[in-house]
Amino acid sequence: MEYLQKQKPQLYSELLIIGKLAQHCTEIDKIAFERSEQIQSAYLETYPIQTDDFQQRVQARTQARDIADEIMKSELIYI
């Protein structure tokens, strides 16, 4: 919502006026979450965690999440 308000004020205003701003943001959030889960799963399949070291497992999952977040921003948010 903040991105729309600052970067796409015309779309933000239009969605606000017609009462679909919350619906739009909820829909984008749902799509982004689902896609992020897919990307993280695919990353972890490609680069499996092969250690019992808890810290390394956390690092691998954090890296998968960060990669998914960047892809989501470029595919869904900043278009």
C-alpha positions in Angstrom: 0.0 0.0 0.0 2.8 2.4 0.9 4.6 1.6 -2.4 1.4 2.4 -4.3 0.8 5.6 -2.4 4.4 6.9 -3.0 5.3 5.5 -6.4 1.9 5.1 -8.2 -0.3 7.7 -6.7 -2.8 7.7 -9.6 -3.5 3.9 -9.1 -3.6 4.4 -5.4 -6.2 7.1 -5.6 -8.2 5.2 -8.1 -8.3 2.1 -6.0 -9.1 4.1 -2.9 -11.9 6.0 -4.6 -13.6 2.8 -5.9 -13.1 1.1 -2.6 -10.8 -1.7 -3.8 -7.5 -0.7 -2.3 -7.6 -3.2 0.6 -8.8 -5.9 -1.8 -6.0 -5.2 -4.2 -3.3 -5.2 -1.5 -4.7 -8.4 0.0 -4.7 -10.1 -3.4 -1.1 -9.1 -4.1 0.0 -10.2 -0.6 -1.6 -13.6 -1.1 -0.1 -14.1 -4.5 3.3 -13.0 -3.3 3.2 -15.3 -0.3 2.3 -18.3 -2.4 4.9 -17.5 -5.0 7.5 -16.9 -2.3 6.9 -20.3 -0.8 7.3 -21.9 -4.3 10.6 -20.1 -4.9 12.0 -21.0 -1.5 11.0 -24.7 -2.0 12.6 -24.7 -5.4 15.8 -23.1 -4.1 16.1 -25.6 -1.2 15.6 -28.5 -3.7 18.3 -27.1 -5.9 20.6 -26.4 -3.0 19.7 -28.9 -0.3 20.8 -28.3 3.2 23.3 -31.1 3.9 24.2 -30.4 7.5 23.0 -30.9 10.9 24.4 -27.6 12.0 21.5 -25.5 13.2 23.2 -22.2 12.3 23.9 -23.3 8.7 20.3 -24.5 8.3 19.0 -21.1 9.4 21.4 -19.3 7.1 20.3 -21.5 4.1 16.6 -20.8 4.8 17.3 -17.1 5.3 19.1 -17.0 2.0 16.2 -18.8 0.3 13.7 -16.3 1.8 15.8 -13.3 0.8 16.1 -14.5 -2.8 12.3 -15.1 -2.9 11.6 -11.6 -1.5 13.8 -10.0 -4.1 12.0 -11.9 -6.9 8.6 -11.0 -5.5 9.5 -7.3 -5.3 10.6 -7.3 -9.0 7.8 -9.5 -10.3 4.8 -8.3 -8.4 5.5 -5.0 -6.6 7.8 -2.9 -8.7 6.1 -3.5 -12.0 
